[in-house]
Every structure is written in structure tokens, then in C-alpha cells.
Amino acid sequence: MKRLVFAPLVLFAALLPVSAPTPVQATPATRRTAIQAALNQIVAAGAPGALAEASDEDGRWAGASGVGDLRTRTPMPATGRWRIGSVTKTFTATLILQLIGERKLGLDEPIDRYLPGLLPRGGQITVRMLLDHTSGLADYSASFDDTPEGFRRLARTTYTPRQLIDLGTSMPPTSRPGGPWHYSNTGYIALGLLAEKITGQPLGYALRRRISIPHRLSDTWLPITNPAIGGTHPRGYTTDERGHPEDITRFNPSNAWAAGAIVSTAADLNRFFTLLLQGRLFPVSLLNQMQRTVPGPGLDYGLGLVKLTLPCGAVWGHMGHIPGYVTYSFHTRQRHLTVTANALHATNDQAVDAGLRQALNAEFCTT
């Protein structure tokens, strides 16, 4: 499957090298102009709209290009909400690391210690392996139908976390536990169940109580089955059988849950990653663990955190793909950029992702 949120073929093919400038000296205005040009490039590649927010030593800046609604031609809302896809994984990982910091979990303890029988080979698969995708669990999303009709069916179907686990574990393992990196949404569904077991709370409530509320992320929440986004938001689009844009904004997110269902904004994501990289969400010793990476295709992956190497150095964050939206949220300790487009088209995935990557270069590859 090549167009779904969490599909590894889409998520990481986008990280293959694209042409980019070497680090250059630039004024804040030059940098903002370059980000705006990247947003325009994303729209020129076929996305209805794109938005970004940067936060750095020169303050905050938000920009947009194109439209947020193809029917009304409403401009893309620079401060709108959307489904952030697999950027959700960093939130799930943060919750797990908070519990580890409270000594309620062990990072290198097997999942069977807490949820016996949940996973095959659960006595060998540790919490760390689930977080960094070295568990060997197959990715349940590979079983989904990626045709337009398959997307429509997915949008109206409710899955329970246990059903998603069953889908993933019914497929052959990708490796032994602790083996090579292989992207697995199944592992993050297991982490969501683990968080619920340890906190005694529904995952959405635990994320809100522990992360969103205390850190003033007022536009960030985890819907379970609600297909609506609510508030100001761009419509999300895929393509129909004729290759035309199809509105898929109303989408039951239960197929993504702890692996990819969060709704947020650029401002909230930049604030979240600022706090994360400053070591303010859990002990700094665990942030060091989070940034211990294993190699993946075109990236290095930590504990729910991607290390992406640009021409001018490394940035940290995550990408997210879900029907209707594609997101890049990457950061250093000083600079932060979140950029999204409200389309994920089979015919222009790589061109749209190249524009997203150019936005990263515009923000980070300046001195």
C-alpha cells in the first residue's frame, strides 16, 4: 500500500535525496520567503493547499498557499487543524517514556511482563523494540486495500486495537525480535494498549491529561472513531478512480489509533517538539535514550523520533501520512518547522514530498 498514512513505502521513500542548497547566509525575510516558495511548490505539484509555521530565533511565522476547500475555494488556513498521521508516534512514545521515568515500566523489559499473551514472542519483544521498530512485528497497514474504494471502506470502518494487533500478528514476522529496523504500526498499537494498562485510562484521556493539558496544547487530541475534525481545518483529499481529487476529510481514524490518529496544529506541534527537545517532558536521561537511533532507509530512527540529515546537518521529528494529509514536523533546539499539505495523491506523492523537504531546507539550512 502506497498512499496510506503509515505505509512505509510512502513514508520513507520521501526521504531519498532531493536537490537542495548548501547552507547559506540569509535574513529572516529571505528564509520566510523561501518557505513560502516551498509551499507554492507543493501546490504546483498538485496539492490543493499547504501550510507551515516556523518558530526560531527570529520569532514565529505562519504561511499558507492554495486552498483548504476545493469546492468553496476558501484559502488554506495557516492556523488550521488536521490529522497528523504518524507524527502521533512521537506522542505515544513520549507517554511511554513518562511512565518509564516514573518507574512504572522498564524500557528493556519484555511486553509479556505487562500484557502477557498480547504478542507472539512477547517474552522476547521489549518496550524499546516496539518504540524503535526492531520488534520484527509485521505492519498491519500493509493488509489494507489502497484503491480509492479501499480508502472509502477504510474511512467508514471501525477497528479495535485488538483487531489491528490480530491483523499484524497474522502476517509473517519481518525478523527476529531485536533484528533489523522495519516500520511497524502494529508495535505502536501494542504500545497504546500498554499505556492504557499502566495508566488505567483510555489512551486519548491519558495523552490529554499528561501532555496536552499541562503543556497548553489546546488543539491536540486523539479521536477514537469520530470522523470529524472540528474547528477551522483544511479539507483532506485523495484521488478517485479517474485521478481526480476526492474529499476524504470525514475519516474514521480507528485504523490508526496510537500509531497515527492525532489531530493537531502547526503551533501545537512546534511547541510539543520544543518542550521535548529541551528535556521538559520526561527526564533528560530518557531523552538521550530516545535519540539513540537505529538505521532505516534514508533516516535514523530513535524511540518514536526520526533523525533526518539535511545538507546542513541533522533535525529531529517525524513525518505523517494519512488519507487526506501529509505532514513533516522537524526541529533542532533552536529552530522548529511544521509543514503540511491537504492531499496525498498516487500520481504526485514524491513531488509533494519534495516540496515539503524544500521547506525544511529553507528553515534549517541557513546560518
Buried (B, 14 or more C-beta within 10 A) or exposed (E): BEBBBBBBBBBBBBBEEBEBBEBEEBEBEEBBBBBBBBBBBBBBBBBBBBBBBBBBEEEEBBBBBBBBBBEEEBBBBBBBBBBBBBBBBBBBBBBBBBBBBEEEBBBEEBBBEBBEEBBBBBBBBBBBBBBBBBBBBBBBBBEBEBEBEBBBEBBEEEBEBEBBBEBBBEBEBBBEBBEEBBBBBBBBBBBBBBBBEBBEBBBBEBBBEBBBEEBEBEBBBBBBEBBEBEEBBBBBBBBBEEEEBBBBBBBBBBBBBBBBBBBBBBBBBBBBBBBBBEBEBBBEEBBEBBBBBBEBBBBBBBBBBBBBEBBBEBBBBBBBBBBBBBBBBBBBEEBBBBBBBBBBBBEBBEBBBBBBBBBBBBBBBBE
